[in-house]
Amino acid sequence: MSRTDRRDDSVNSGKVSLYDVIIIGSGPAGYTAGIYTSRARLQTLLVTGTLPGGQLMTTSEVENYPGFPNGIFGPELMMNMRQQAERFGTLAIDDEVIQVDFKQRPFKITTSGEIFESEAVLICTGASPRKLGIKGEQMFAGRGVSYCATCDGPFFKGEDIVVVGGGDTALEEATFLTKFGKSVKIVHRRDSLRASKILQDKAFENPKIEFLWNSVVSDIIGDKKIASIVVSDVYNGKEQKIQAGGLFVAIGHDPNTSIFRGQLELDDKGYIALKNNSFTNIEGVFAAGDVHDYRYRQAITAGGFGCMAALDVEKWLTERKHRANTEPSEVAFTQMRRQALKDS
Ligand code: NAP
């Protein structure tokens, strides 16, 4: 029976699998958490999401992750983390969670084809690249518009390239794109950058990079692919048409929390609001990484949060089981169900 058949069967029959903890998301937070929970002998399921490995899969060299004096490529780092989690028993499945039910216990997690249950859930769904929201952006996606220089840069050899944004990502990507493009113009809506000084210096020193200050991209023109980009001055609205074969959007990220809306407390930006360490407002549901942290957003900090949350999950489950032994509750019921599942 194929995996798809098995999934269809699982959904149709309502059959579920029960885990100690389900980790949703597979960036540094998710994989680190998996290493810790499975090493602690917790039955751990990790659902990777649509981009297994998360944002680092679309990064070139990572120079600031400790332990790699000569740097490491993002995808390699993430594959290493996954293998490390799997080595200790984490079951990682490349699937997407489409629905969660935190109203009943055990919690119910529905992926595109299967239903799983767990006593604890750890959310590590990270954040996704923000869109400009202008005409043509969607139409030219994959035909000149990109959100990932590492993935798509090599397709723009000899082209004039435009990068939008003034943060670390925009400058890092622009510098990387000079390896391929004839020229790189950075369009930024203000007259100063928020990127770190070291990345600013690198960009200012690069002869292929030019800045268009106080400007926004207002239109994308082309036929089968991008031919030019219209840039508007934010103060006087004056427009100029720039010849460009590629537009890289690097204007930040939004947290991947839509499936939790209405069930979990989010802050005004949509990030998960933590109550105490990695605890959310629902007991047994934890969060780690960029899904709650918009301040640091580094691989190493996400990994650290994943570790902290895994320790919180482990402690919480241990205390819960202890309580179940002294005062019969729904925990004992869950344990009975787990035994029944094993026996079936
Ligand atoms: P970011 O720091 O939030 O910067 C986003 C940039 O896009 C800002 O310059 C912002 O302008 C601009 N922007 C936002 N919305 C826009 C819109 N609708 N139209 C035009 N411009 C818009 O995001 P990021 O650069 O992706 O960085 C995210 C985090 O990752 C940061 O903490 C960063 O330090 C970290 N990071 C680190 C590294 C590294 O250490 N090597 C590399 C990449 C990222 P304003 O400045 O006017 O707000």
Residues whose N, C-alpha, C, O or C-beta is under 5 A from the ligand:
A	BS01	NAP	G165 G166 G167 D168 T169 A170 E172 R189 R190 R194 A250 I251 G252 R295 Y296 R297
